Amino acid sequence: MAQQRRVQLSTQHPTSTVCVLGTELSLDVCGSAPKDAVTFHVQGTPGVKLYVVHETQSIKLPSSVCRWPLATGTEVLLTTDTLSKDVGDEKVRISYFGEAGGVPVGRAMLYLTCVEISLEADTSRNGAVSRTLLDKTEWTWGPDGHGAILLVNCDRDDPKAETPDNRDTAIRSYADLKDMSQMVLRTRGPRTIFTGHRLLLHVDFGDADKVGVFYSGNSVALEEYKHVLGGSKLTYTIKPSRHQEESVFYVEGLAFPDIGFSGLVALHVTLLESPEKGSLETPIFTDTVVFRVAPWIMTPNTATPLEVFVCSTDDNKDFVEAVGAVAEKAKCLLTVCPPLENREDRWIQDEIEFGYVQAPHKTFPVVFDSPRDRGLKDFPIKRILGPDFGYVARQAPEGASSLDSFGNLEVSPPVTVQGKEYPLGRILIGSSFPRFGGRRMAKAVKGFLAAQRVQAPVELFSDWLHVGHVDEFLSFVPAPDRKGFRLLLASPSACYQLLKEKQEEGFGEAAMFEGLERVPKPTINEVLANEGLRRFNNYVQSCISWNRARLKKELGLTEPDILDIPQLFRGDTSSGAAAFFPDMVNMLVLGRHLGIPKPFGPVVGGQCCLEER
């Protein structure tokens, strides 16, 4: 439905106003009628389309009816699809008649200037700004949806800058502009009309801290780009060029969707009219475009690997070399964080998680920094944040727990659940659920993940573990069939079954942890005879089985999609579970190349039976 505006007329003096293409003017024919008038006649110049609304019917003029009664509810509607060449070059005349008819008892003149004003963005998502008939105030999801997209400008294109680009109000490079979405203001019509009118670009107060707008006028020089909207700047007066019909603005997102922020922001342009010099301005037209800030999307470990990050410490030289060998096989870059930078904090998987942001015009990776903040606290800012590599972080004001480390944050490959597609997979986080009390992921982190919407999180039960991370009992690996992946689950029952098989084959005296120093080396017979260990692993198996059922339901999996990996745990129900031997599920997945922790299981026939399985 077209925007409509009521226009008051007068028989004492002519009225002048602006009509924006695509809008409708409602002429107040009754309010301006002389006291003794009973009918009226309306006519306009060829560029004006007139309609009389009478008794709920809309009749286009000219019609067979010459004069219309001044009855309650009668109105004249006016539209135009032709631009004015001069101010006031389109006219409408209302003639009023008394009971006797004949000579009019009064006339009202309206002078119109027809202009085009539109605010456009890439609402069709094809990478270019173009005019559209789609509703720019609506935003819909999916490949057939429409609506413009903003990226949070959270990379750092200038190496000399100290903060990400979304924390300043300056354009430091043309690369910075490429991270932003274009918004185009089109103004056509007589330029002198803007002498008595003002064009105002504005943002809602609630959106001002979520978006930034830059403008350079007609210049392409970097130093001419000024921050005109966002933060404390709620309005900006635009002076249309005499020689150009388009003004190009660059828009950046400042904040990701989060608790209390859906991700939608609206920008408006309003035409203000001042009837007389010195009088208050009144809005006569507003155009709006709605953007959605692109969500942070987490990448599954079944995706093609590009780069591996590993920490080097005083005692893990062999581990770093082994990771490097797998990375070389997978043909991906290896980045080693030295002790000076990691400050003896080797758990880089717990500190950061990788994802990306995407819009039709640009895609770049974004590292998510956990609230864990130990020795690796500064590494993502100092070593990862940079040109076309963004950064986002969340803090835990209530204090971070182990469940806020990102070993407790995973994402599934793409899945379909009861007909609903999750083309980007679903995020998996661990909690004390289903029991009350215990540890939970910080509200700020959990709320942030849920607010991204595209990878609807699934909450699993991980608080039974001492550390409490979901990556201690599950992982995903690529597969050539079925859904394209398998879910790996740690399984005490599978481990006991394997050890029982080897015992029955006569290998009961085969010992674990051969080759390791200063650790007990229990045999298969001793492990199977340890009733306390078995009872505890029965408890662990029940916890994993609960998660298994939930994963099948929430990811649309069936049993053939799941592989049980032999694994035992030690501990007790109060302090939580830890791996009895190196946790094979907690592996490095680089495409077809897997970096599996060596379990040091019983050697049977010259090979570790756990590795063989």
Disulfide bonds with the S-S distance in Angstrom:
none
